[in-house]
Amino acid sequence: MMREELNKLPAASTDIFERLRAGELLRKDDPAYSRFAEVVSRAIRLCVQMNATATDVDQVRNQLSKIIGSQIDISTTIFPPFYTNFGRSIYIGKHVFINHACSFLDIGGIIIEDDVQIGPRVNLTSENHPLDPGDRQTLIPKPVVIKRNAWIGAGATILPGVTVGENSIVAAGAIVSRDVPPNTIVGEIPAKVIKSL
C-alpha cells in the first residue's frame, strides 16, 4: 500500500486497522484492541514458522506474502530470518532485495518501493511511544517509506515517520531519525548527510 492510500481513509472510522493506517494512537483500553492482538499473534506465529521451514527464496516470498496479505513480486528476494510484529502494513515493491535478519515493525506502515536494497540486520520501525510515563503503553504509528533505488546498509535503523529519498544510501550502522533527501548518502548517529550523489 502506497503512502497516498494510507492517507485516503475515513477520518471517523471505527475499524481499528483503518484508524491505525490513518495515524490514530493505539491504547490497550481500545474496545477493538483484541482484534489487533490477534493479528500480532498471527504474524509472530507465521514468522516463526517461515523462518523455521522455508528452505529457499521462493518459499520465503510465498510465506511472507501470506503474512502481509498481498503477493510479493517474483523479482523480489528476502533472505530469512525475517521478522515482523504485525505484517498487515507492509508494502514491498519489485526488484527489492532484503538480506538476513531484518526486522520490520510495521504497525504504522512500511513502504518499500521498487529496486530497494536492504542489508542484513536492518531495523525499520514505524511505531513509537509517548514521552509521558503515564501514557507509555500507547502506540504512536508513523509510516516509514523507502523510496525507489535506495540502499540501506547493514545494521542501520530507520525510525518512525522517516522517508528515505530516491537513490539515497544509508550507511551501515546509521540511526536515521529524520527524512533523507533524494540522491544523498547519510551516516553516523544520528544520521546526517555525508555526501550528495
N, C-alpha and C positions, 0 to 999 in steps of 0.2 A: 504494500500500500504506500503510495507516494504521499509526501507532506501535504499536498493540496487536498487529497482525500481525507487525511486526518483532520483537516480544518473545516470540512463541509458537513459536520454532524450537527444534529439539532441541539440547541443550547439547553433545552429543558428536558432532555431525555431521562427516562427512569432506568434504562438499561445500564448496568454498571460498566460494561465494556465500552459502550459508546461514551459514557461520561469520562472514563479514563482516557480514551483517544482524544477527547476534547480538552484534556488537561486538568480535569477536576481532581481535587485531592481525594485520597482514599483513606478512610478511617476504619478501624476494626469494628466500630459500632454501626457501620453502614448496614442497613437491612439486607442488602444483597451480598454482603461480604462472603458468605458461604459459597456462592457461585464462583467468585474469584478464587477462593481457596481450592475449590475442586479443579480449576484449570491449572493452578500451580502444582497441585499434587500429580495431575496427569502429566504435565511437562517434565517434572522430575523423574517420574516412573519411566516415561518413554525415553528420556535421555540416558538413564542408566541402562536400559535395555539396548538402545542403539550403540552405546559405547562398548557394551559387553559382547554384542553379537555381530555387528557389521564387520564384514571381512574385506570389503572393497568399497571404492568411492561411489559406485552405483547404489549399493545398499545404504550407505550413509545418506546420500542425496534423497533416496526414496523414503527412508525413515524420518529424516528431518522434515521433508515435505509434509508428512502426516502430523508432526509436532506443530509446525507453523500454520497448517491449514491451507497451503497453496503449493502448487507444483513448482519445484526449483528447476530451472532450465538445465538441460543435459550438459551445457557448456560450462557449468559451474562445478567446482570441486571443493569439497570440505573434507579435511583430514580429521579423524577422531583422535582423542576425545574432543567432544564439543559440548558445551554446557549452556543451558538457558533456564531461566526460572519461570517463564510464562509462555513463550512461544508464539502466542496469537498475534503479537505486534511486531513481527519481523518480516521485512520485505528484502529479498535478495535478488539482484538483477542477473544479467547474463555475463558470462566470461569472468566470473568472480572466483578468486582463489582464497580460501580460508585455511590457514595452517593449523597444526596441532594445538590442543589445549586452550582454545579461545573460549571466553565466557561472555555471553550476551544477556545482560539483564534488561529485558525489553518491555517492561510494564508501560513505560512512557512512549514506546515506539522506537524501532531501529530500522532505518532505511539504508540499504547498501545498493548504490547504483551500479550500472554496468562497468566492467573492466577494472574493478577494485581488487587490490592485492592486500591481504591481511596476514601479517607474520604470526609466528607462534606466540602463545600466551598473551594475546591482546585481550583487553577488557573493554567492552563497550557497555556503559551503564546509563540507562535513561530514567533513573529514579533516584530521588534524594529524600531527605527528612528535614523537618523544620528545626531551626536552631533552638526554639523554645523547649526546654526539658519536659514541660508538661504536655507537649504535643509531639514528642519524638517518635511515637509509633505510627504517625501518619505518613503516608507515601505522597511525594510530590512528583508526578510524571512530567518529564520533559524529553521530547524526542532527540535522538542522535541521528544525524544524516551524514553519510559518507558519499560525497559526490563522485561522478564518473572519473575513472582512471586515477583515483587517489591510491596511495600506498601507505599502509600503516605498519611501521616497523615492529620488530619483536618486543614483547613486553610493554608496549605502550598502553596507556589508559586514556579513554575518551570519556569525559564526564557529561552529566545530563545537560541537554539543551545545546550541545555543540554541533556545528556543521563544519565538516572538513571540506574545503573547496576543491573544485575540479582540478585534476592533475597535481595536487599537492602531495607532499611527503611528510609524514610524522616520523621523526627519528625514533630509533629503538629506545625504550625506557622512558619516553616523554610522558608527562601527565598534562593533558590538554583540557583546560578549563574555560576557554573562550574560542569563538569561531576562528577557523584557519582560512585566510584569504586564498583564492584560487592561485595556482602556479607558484606556490611558495614551499620552502622547507622550514618546519618548525621542530624545535627540540628543547631539551632541558626540563627542569621542574621549578615553577610551572612553565609550560611550553611558550616559547617566543619565536618570532620569525628570525631565522638564521640567514636565509638567502632567498632571493627571488629566482624563479626558473625562466 
